[in-house]
């Protein structure tokens, strides 16, 4: 094809960030047409909209309160990371259920509203958590819901990293 139009293949087809530029004409003729192809323009999917958020308040061991915006469907661990909350050692295993550093304590009335029950693996890790209470859960296992708007979550004074 390149020989037919008297141009290099690179001049005929140029790839640049998901766009194809097609140069037609060439040879001795002179006419030149450039068409752009953007594969996203053929998608039937709608552009992703921003996830709905709620506010969750973290009560730190020193009594300070940190407010965070939480995306629905994210874990509490994700909320801490996404909001750059500086909680020493929090989420050391990155949510793989290999430690208990994302241990948090809910108010009893809120704890009862959490629909997802803890798995055996989570309960095993909670047994190793510092400051365990009846309303303790691991933040990596709790997904944010609309009902959590305005909830207060307490971060215990210390943590036990089961990995060490």
C-alpha positions as CSV (number, residue, x, y, z in Angstrom):
1,X,0.0,0.0,0.0
2,X,2.9,2.4,0.8
3,X,4.4,1.9,-2.6
4,X,1.0,2.5,-4.3
5,X,0.7,5.9,-2.7
6,X,4.4,6.8,-2.9
7,X,4.6,7.4,0.9
8,X,6.0,5.5,3.8
9,X,3.7,3.4,5.8
10,X,4.3,5.8,8.8
11,X,2.9,8.7,6.7
12,X,-0.2,6.7,5.7
13,X,-1.1,5.3,9.1
14,X,-0.1,7.3,12.2
15,X,-1.0,6.0,15.7
16,X,-1.2,8.6,18.4
17,X,-3.0,7.9,21.7
18,X,-5.9,5.8,20.5
19,X,-6.3,7.8,17.3
20,X,-5.6,6.7,13.8
21,X,-4.9,9.2,11.2
22,X,-5.4,8.1,7.6
23,X,-3.8,10.0,4.8
24,X,-5.4,9.3,1.4
25,X,-4.5,10.6,-2.0
26,X,-0.8,10.7,-2.5
27,X,1.0,9.5,-5.6
28,X,1.3,12.3,-8.1
29,X,-2.3,13.4,-7.5
30,X,-2.1,15.8,-4.7
31,X,-5.5,15.4,-2.9
32,X,-5.1,14.8,0.8
33,X,-7.7,13.7,3.3
34,X,-7.2,13.1,7.0
35,X,-9.7,11.2,9.0
36,X,-9.4,10.7,12.7
37,X,-10.6,7.5,14.4
38,X,-11.3,7.5,18.1
39,X,-12.4,4.1,19.4
40,X,-14.2,5.7,22.3
41,X,-16.7,7.4,19.9
42,X,-18.1,3.9,19.1
43,X,-18.8,2.9,22.6
44,X,-22.4,2.4,23.7
45,X,-21.4,2.8,27.3
46,X,-22.1,6.1,29.0
47,X,-19.1,7.9,30.6
48,X,-18.5,7.0,34.1
49,X,-20.1,9.4,36.5
50,X,-18.6,10.4,39.8
51,X,-19.5,8.0,42.6
52,X,-22.0,9.2,45.1
53,X,-20.3,10.0,48.5
54,X,-21.2,10.2,52.2
55,X,-19.3,11.8,55.1
56,X,-17.7,9.5,57.7
57,X,-16.0,10.9,60.8
58,X,-13.0,9.2,62.2
59,X,-12.3,9.6,65.9
60,X,-8.6,9.2,66.4
61,X,-6.9,7.8,69.6
62,X,-5.9,11.4,70.7
63,X,-9.6,12.4,70.4
64,X,-9.2,14.4,67.2
65,X,-11.9,14.1,64.7
66,X,-11.2,13.7,61.0
67,X,-13.9,14.1,58.4
68,X,-13.7,12.1,55.2
69,X,-15.7,11.8,52.0
70,X,-16.4,8.2,51.3
71,X,-17.4,6.8,47.9
72,X,-20.3,4.3,48.0
73,X,-19.0,0.8,47.6
74,X,-15.5,1.6,48.7
75,X,-14.1,-0.1,51.8
76,X,-13.3,1.9,55.0
77,X,-9.7,1.2,54.3
78,X,-10.0,2.8,50.8
79,X,-11.6,5.8,52.5
80,X,-8.6,6.3,54.8
81,X,-6.2,6.0,51.9
82,X,-8.2,8.2,49.5
83,X,-8.5,10.9,52.1
84,X,-4.9,10.8,53.1
85,X,-5.8,10.3,56.7
86,X,-2.6,9.9,58.7
87,X,-3.3,7.0,60.9
88,X,-0.1,5.3,61.9
89,X,0.2,1.7,60.6
90,X,-3.4,1.6,59.3
91,X,-4.0,-1.0,56.7
92,X,-0.5,-2.5,56.7
93,X,-1.6,-5.6,54.7
94,X,-3.5,-3.5,52.2
95,X,-6.8,-5.3,52.8
96,X,-5.7,-8.9,52.4
97,X,-6.9,-10.0,55.8
98,X,-3.4,-10.7,56.9
99,X,-3.3,-8.2,59.9
100,X,-5.7,-6.3,62.1
101,X,-4.2,-2.8,61.7
102,X,-7.4,-1.5,60.1
103,X,-9.4,-2.4,63.2
104,X,-12.2,0.2,63.9
105,X,-15.0,0.4,66.4
106,X,-18.5,1.4,65.6
107,X,-21.2,2.9,67.8
108,X,-23.6,0.1,68.8
109,X,-26.6,1.5,66.9
110,X,-24.5,1.8,63.7
111,X,-22.9,-1.6,64.1
112,X,-26.3,-3.2,64.1
113,X,-27.0,-1.6,60.7
114,X,-24.0,-3.2,59.0
115,X,-25.6,-5.9,56.8
116,X,-22.4,-7.9,55.9
117,X,-21.5,-10.3,58.7
118,X,-17.8,-10.9,59.5
119,X,-16.2,-14.0,57.9
120,X,-14.3,-16.5,59.9
121,X,-11.1,-15.1,58.5
122,X,-12.0,-11.6,59.7
123,X,-13.0,-12.9,63.1
124,X,-9.6,-14.7,63.4
125,X,-7.8,-11.4,62.7
126,X,-10.1,-9.5,65.1
127,X,-9.1,-11.9,67.9
128,X,-5.6,-10.4,67.5
129,X,-6.7,-6.8,67.4
130,X,-5.8,-4.3,70.1
131,X,-8.7,-2.9,72.1
132,X,-11.3,-5.4,70.7
133,X,-14.9,-4.6,71.5
134,X,-18.3,-6.1,70.7
135,X,-18.7,-3.5,67.8
136,X,-15.2,-4.1,66.3
137,X,-14.7,-4.8,62.6
138,X,-11.8,-4.6,60.1
139,X,-12.1,-1.5,57.9
140,X,-11.0,-3.5,54.8
141,X,-14.1,-5.6,55.1
142,X,-16.7,-2.9,55.5
143,X,-18.2,-1.4,52.4
144,X,-19.6,2.2,52.5
145,X,-23.3,2.5,52.1
146,X,-25.7,5.5,52.0
147,X,-26.8,4.7,55.6
148,X,-23.3,5.5,56.8
149,X,-23.8,9.3,56.2
150,X,-22.5,11.1,59.3
151,X,-21.3,8.0,61.1
152,X,-18.5,8.2,63.6
153,X,-15.9,5.5,63.6
154,X,-13.4,5.1,66.4
155,X,-9.8,4.2,65.7
156,X,-8.3,2.3,68.7
157,X,-5.3,3.7,70.5
158,X,-2.9,0.9,69.3
159,X,-2.7,-1.9,66.8
160,X,-1.4,-5.4,66.6
161,X,0.1,-6.4,63.3
162,X,-0.5,-10.1,63.1
163,X,2.1,-10.4,60.4
164,X,5.0,-9.8,62.8
